[in-house]
Structures are given as structure tokens and as C-alpha cells.
Amino acid sequence: MTVPADSLGDGGEMTEMRGLPRAGLRDAGRASVLAPTTLVPTPPGPTTPVPTTLVPTPPGPTTPVPTTLVPTPPGPTTLVPRAPRTALHAGAALIIAGPLVAVAGGRWGSYIGIPGTPVFLADLLVIAGLALFALDSARHGSVPGVARSPRVLRTAATLWVGALALGVMRGTGDLLAVRDALPFAYLALTPVLVRAVRIVGRGRVLRWVTAAAAVHSVWFGAAVFGVLPEISMPLAGIPVFTTRGDFDGLVCGIAIATMLAARRVPLAVRLGIIVLSAAAVMAHGSRAGLVAALLVVAVTVVGARPFRDERLGPVRLAAVFLALPMLLAAFVVAARSSAGWARGFERLVAGPAVEGSSNTTSARVDAWESIVAHVASDPWSRWLGEGFGSSFVADSGALVHLSGDAAVRQAHSFVIGWFAMLGIVGATLALSAVAAVLIASLRRVRTARAARIGAAIQVGLLFAALVGVILESPFGYMTYALAVALTFAADPDLDHAS
């Protein structure tokens, strides 16, 4: 039913509709017809925010959005792998292989080469490695992730270079001078050896040293007990399996120290190498070799602190106290029952009457006094030495106190020999470098196993070199350089990968 608009005002009963007066109803109806509701919007309150990002304005032709303003950092999947530096790794392995030949073969191993020439296999390996190093550096530059050598080693290398230059200037310039200069050249190359060890990996190099020392102990033990005779070979300057008690004893100590913690080696093999090494050192009878071996083992064990373990510490300590008397008793029984062991025991405990005047401490002291007096008699020699290639042993008359063989050119002590060749100035440079390296090495014995083994080798070798021709010989200075490299490759401030 449709109600006319004018009828709303005629009937009294329609005066008010839904509580509104007639005029109010008329006004409301007129407003509802004339005014749209969208003209009076309700402003948003605090509880109804209107985000502006809901209506983005797309960029037009005049407002380009450059994509380069928001670069995306490369993630793990965007890394480009570097090409393998084969020459670098091969060079590092060759540089390390040279000293390993000396460790495995000892005196005869370091003299494998062309007879009658100063060309030896160990030196050729090192030279080839250095050449590959130089080739790779020229192509690719430095090695990422391989830190520089510690400052103390770089300083020591500089001092050794100074001593080397002084000895060359004062030397004779012949092949004997080259032979005398080689130890200082290898000492100056120790920062390069540190870099090589870091490239190859300390753990891998330490396993190589362990294997080389084990090989040495096996053939040395067989030679001491008469199983292996000396064999002359075309490329061996010295017959193969020739023993050298002081250095061979040192390497046997290295074998014992490395086998004590070589968990990858079967236990039976480890025990066999340890027992054979200890028996060979004692049976040979070299006191310098025995003390050097004991020093290597002692530094390694003390640095590892095996007795601090709450559970295994007391067990290890009790095992040591039980093993020492048993080993001593076994040695005494063997010395009484075997002529070879008896001679070795006598050489270890007897005095000059048994060993002979040419090998006694008193004879060497007399030789050292003669050499020092001879060098000090000339002012220039006293301060600058007689140079590389000089015959200070024969010229001083010290030869009669040593073996009497004219081929002996060294003083059986690297300290006296360096003073004779380099004088006060050069010997101070070289010995200061050795002392600084040794002190820094002993501070690193608790940082890593490689550093511990390297420092132990240094201690044992330097002791043996005080009373023998060790550091002047290829097998000695190569082993020393490798020990220094092992120690400083584990520097905690520069190599955080360990």
C-alpha cells in the first residue's frame, strides 16, 4: 500500500511517526532523498588506521626504479670456487720431502746423490719445491688464508742471513765454502718452510715425520743388532745403513715421542716401534744419542701434561713408575747376556779408558781450546772469523785431539765452529737467532701437538750439536729447519685453523 505524501499531514493519528514530530519526519525524508551518504564519510579513528602501502603507485615511464641501488649480497651458492694451485701444493710437498729424506735415512740418506759432487737428492727436492713456489707466486700472488711467519722467526732469519753474508765475504769461495754456508741458507729459509707446512697441513706433515722416524728406527735397530750390514750403492756417497749414534739416537727419540700419541697407528705397531727404538739407542752406546732421545721424549711428555687428567692421570703416573724399573732390569740382563749389549752398556757408563782418547770429553775440550786460541790470535779473525771453507781445525792443531783424520773439518761443537768461521760478530748474530727461536718454541709446547714435537726436536738436536758435528751436517740442519717449521706453523696468533 502506497501512502501519499500529502496525507501525512491530514490525519491527527499520523502527527508523530516512530517518535518523530511531523516537521522532523518531513525534513528527514527530504534529506534522505537529496543528500547521498558518501558525502559525509566517517574519519578513521585511532583503532582503524589506514595503511598507505595498500595503494602503491607503480613507477611510470618518467620514474624508473634502478635495480642497482639495492644490491644483493652474494650467498653461499654464489661463491665461485678458486682453481686449485697445483704448483703451489706440489712445491710445498717437495720442500718438506727434502728434510724427510734426512730424517728417514740419517747420515747416508742425506748423502744420496751424484758421487763426487755437492748434488744430493734432499737438496734437489728443496730446490725444485722453491722453484714451483716462485712460479706460482709469479702467477697468482700470495696464498689466501696462509698467514705470515711469526715476527720472531722472520727476525731470526734476518740474523742468519747476516751471518751467512759475513761468512761468504770472509770465506774461500770454493766448494768447501758452499758446504759450510748451506746450514745458514737452510736456517734463513725457515719462514718458507713454515709456509710450506701450513699449505700441506700440520697434521699431515706430522704424520709424515712419524712415518720417517719409524722407518729410521727400524733400519737402525736392525743395523745395530747385526741384521742389516752396510751396503755400497752407486748413488750413495756413504754406504747405506751406516749408523751415526748421536743423530740416530735423536731420531729414535722422535719415533718414540710421535708414536706415543699416534692413535691412527695400531697399538701393536706403536709398541713395537717404541721398544725397538729404545733398545737400539741403548745397544748402540752413544751417550749423546741417548740424552738427545731422552730430551725429545721428556719435552714432548711434559708439554702434553698427561698426568693432569683426573681419571687417567694417576694410572699413567703409576705405569711410568712401574715401567722404569722393569726397563732398567731388562737392559741390565740383556747387557750381561749379549756381547753387543755389553759393549753398548760399557760405552754409556764407562770413562775415557774404554772409549778412547779421540771420543772423550776431555779430548774435545782440548780441541776446542786450541781452536779458540788460534782464532783469537788474529784480531780480524777474532771479530769476523776465518770465513766459510777455512781449515781452522787443521791450522789450530786440534786435529790430533779429535780423530786425527784429515777429512775432519769441524770442531764437534757448533758454537766453537761458528765462532771460528764467523768470529764474535757473526757467532753472536747466529747464536742469538737460535736462542730466540728456542725460547719462542718452548712457549708454544702447549698450543698444538706439532709445536710440541718441533720444540722437542730442537732441544734434543741442539744438545747433540753441542758435542758433535750435527748442525753443520745436512741431516742435522735439515732436521732442525723442519723442527722449527713444525713449531711455528702452529703459532696460535696467526693460524686459527688448528
Buried (B, 14 or more C-beta within 10 A) or exposed (E): EEEEEEEBEEEEEEEEEEEBEEEEBBEEEEEEEEEEEEEEEEEEEEEEEEEEEEEEEEEEEEEEEEEEEEEEEEEEEEEEEEEEBEBBBBBBBBBBBBBBBBBBBBBBBBBBBEEEEEEBBBBBBBEBBBEBBEEBBEEBEEBEEBBEBBEBBBBBBEBBBBBBBBBBEBBBEEEBBBBBBBBBBBBBBBBBBBBBBBBBBBEEBBBBBBBBBBBBBBBBBBBBBEEBEEEEEEEBBBBBBBBBBBBBBBBBBBBBBBBBBBEEBEEEEBEBBBBBBBBBBBBBBBBBBBBBBBBBBBBBBBBBEBBEEEEEEEEEEEEEEEEEEEBEEBBEEBBEEBEBBBBBBBBBEEEEEEBEBBBBEEBBEBBBBBBBEBBBEEEEBBBBBBBBBBEBBEBBBBBBBBBEEEEBBBBBBBBBBBBBBBBBBBBBBBBBBBEBBBEBBBEBBBBBBBBBBBBBBBBBBBBBBBBBBBBBBBBBBBBBBBBBBBBBBBBEEBBEEB
